[in-house]
C-alpha cells in the first residue's frame, strides 16, 4: 500500500492536493455564530433557576485578555463574569471561555513568530486560585517565566498541586462587580420568565451576533471585572 505524508491527500482521480492545517488565528477569527445567550435548562436549572448562559465569540475572549494591563492578571472565572455582565446573562460559559482563551494564547504565539511585538498577553490569564495553566504555549514553565518578568512571584507546586501566583487576589485587574454579584443581579432579571423565554437561540441570538461581530476589538463593554472605564 502506497504511503503519503500527513501534509498531502490522494484524491480518487489520482491528482495530488495539499492539505493545510487551520491556523490558530483562523480559529480565533471563526465566530461560529457567536456570541449568543441561551436559557439554562435541565439539571443546571435546579441550581440557577430561571437563568441564562452567555456563550462568547472567540475574539470576544481575546479582546478581554488584551485589556489586562502589565502587572495585573485575571482568571477564567473573571473573564466569564465580564462576559455575563456584557450580555446581561447569569453566567458566562465555563467551557467555551476556557477553550477560546486557549485558542487566543496560541494565536498570539503565531503573531509573535511572525515578529509582531504587541500580542495578546495570554500568560496573564490564570486558573481558579491563581494556578498556572499547563495547556498554554510552553506549558507552566513558559507562563511562569513571563509572569516573573512582569514582577510576579510564583509559588512552586507540591505533589499534585500546580504552581500558582502569590497574592493572586491583590494582583487581579480590579473590578466594579464580582462574579457572584453579577450572577445574583442577572438571576433577578431572568426570574420573571419572559426574558428566559427569549434566551433560546432566536431573535436574541441573531441580534447579539450582528451587534457584536464588529465590536470585539473596541467595545467599552469588554472590561475585566474591577477594571474601570478609561477615556
N, C-alpha and C positions, 0 to 999 in steps of 0.2 A: 504494500500500500504506500502510495507516494505521500510524503510528509510536506507540510507547509509551515512556515514560521507563523507566530501569532499576530503578525502585522499584515498578513495577506489572506485573501479569501479566494477560493477557486470556484467561480460560478459554473453552472451546468453547461454553458455554451463554450467553456474552455478558456475564456478570456480572464486574465488576472485583474483583480481590482484591489485597491489599497484600503485597508481598514484603519481608521483613525480614531483614537480614543477621545472621548469628550473631555475637554479641559475643565479644570475646576472653575475657571472664570465663566465658562459656558454654563456650567451647572448653577453657578451663582446668579446668572442673568435669566435663568428659566423660572419665571414666576409660577408656572403651573396653575394659573387661575387664582392665585392668592394675592393679597390676604382675603380672608373671609371669617365670618363669625358663625358658629354653629351652636345649636342648643345642646346642652348636656342631657343625655338620656341614659337609660339602663341603670346599672348598679351605681354608677357615679352620681346619679340623681339623688340617691339616699344621703350622700354627703353634702352635696351642693344645693339641692332643691331646684327651684326654677332658676337656672343659671345658664351662662353661655361661655364658650371657649373660643378665644381668638387664635386663629392659625395664621402666623405671619408669612410674608413672602421672604425668600432668601435674602434679597437685597435690603429688606427692611431690618433684618437682624444685623447685617453688615453695617448699615448706617448707624445703628445704635452703638455698635462696638467702636466705630470711628469717633464717637463723641466722648469716649472715656479718655480724659487727659493724662499726660505723663505724670507719674507719681500717684495715680489713683488706679483702682481696679473695680471690677464689677463681678457679678456671678450670674450664672444661667437663670437663677430664680429672680434676680433683679431685672434681667432683660425681659423675662416673662411678665413681670409686674408692669413694666413700661409698655409692653405690647397690649396688655389687658386694659390699661388706662387709656391708651390711644384709641382703641376701638370700642371702649365702653363695655367691655366684657368682664366676666367674673375672674377668669384666669387666662393666662397665656399658655398655649400648648407646650407641655414639657418636652415632648418627643421631637417635634419639628424645630423648636427653638434650639435644642442641643445639636441636632443634625445640621441646621443651617449655620450655626456658629462654627462647626467643624469644617463645613464647606468654605466658609468665609476665610478661615485660617489657611487652608491650602491654596485658595485663590490668591491670597496675599503673598504667599511664598512664590507663586508663579510670577506675580508682579515683581517681586524682589529679584528673581532670577533673570529678569529682563532689564534690570538696572533701575527700576523705579524706587525712589527713596522714601516717598510717602505712601506707606501701605497700611492696611487695616491692622491695628495693634491687637491681634488676637490673643497674645500672651497675657493681656490684662483681664481676660475672662477666666474666672475660676469656678470650680465646682462648689457645692454647698460646704460651708465651713472653711472656705479658703483653700480647699485642696487643689492641687495641680492636676492637669488633665493629661494622661498618657497618650491620648489619641490625637493630640495636636502635633503638628510637624516637629520632628526631632524628639518627640516624647517629653517626659518630665524634665529631663536634663536641659533641653533647649529652653523650655518655658522658664525654668528656674534661673538660667543664665541671663535671660532678657529681663526678668523681674529684678534680679540683683543689680543689673546695670542701671536700673532706674531707682535704686536706693532702697529696695525692699529686702527684708530679711526672710529667709526660707528656713522653716523648721524641718529637720530631717524626719523621714518616716521611720516607724518602728514596727517590725513584724509586717502585718498586712496593712498597717496604716500608711497612707501615702503622704509624701511631703506636703506641707501647707504653708501658706503665707502667715507670718507672725502679725498679730494685731490686725487681722483682716477687716474687722468691723470699723476700725478707725481709718482704714485706707480706702473704704468704699467711696465711690463718687456719691456725694451726699444728695439726698432726695427729698422731695416735698412730701411724699407719702410712702409708707411701707407696703409691701405686697399684701399684708393682712388687711390693712385699712382699705386698700383698693378693692380687694375681694369683698369685704363687708359692704362697701358702698355700692358696688356693682350688683351684689346679690339683692339689695333692696330695690334697685332699679328694675330687676328682672322678676321680682316676686309677684308682680301683678299678672303675669301670664301672657299678656298681649305682646310684650317685647320678645319673650321667649319664642312665641309662635313665629315671629318674623325672622328669627335667627336661623331657621332652616335655609339651606342654600338656594334662595330665590332672589327677589329683588334686592335684599340687603347685601347679598354676596356680590352681585353684579355692580351695584353702586359703590361698594367698598373697593372692589378691584379697580374700577375705572378711575375713581377719585384719587387712588393712592399709587397707581402704577408708575406715574412720573414724578412722585414726590419722595421716593425712598431716600434720595441723597440730601434733600434740602429741608424737609419738613421740620418745623419747630416742635411738632408733637413727638418727635423721636428723641425723647430725653431719658437718660438713665435716671431712675428714682434718686432724688436727692440733688440732682444737678439743676440749678436754676437757669432760667432763660437768660440769654445774653443778647445785646444789640437792641 
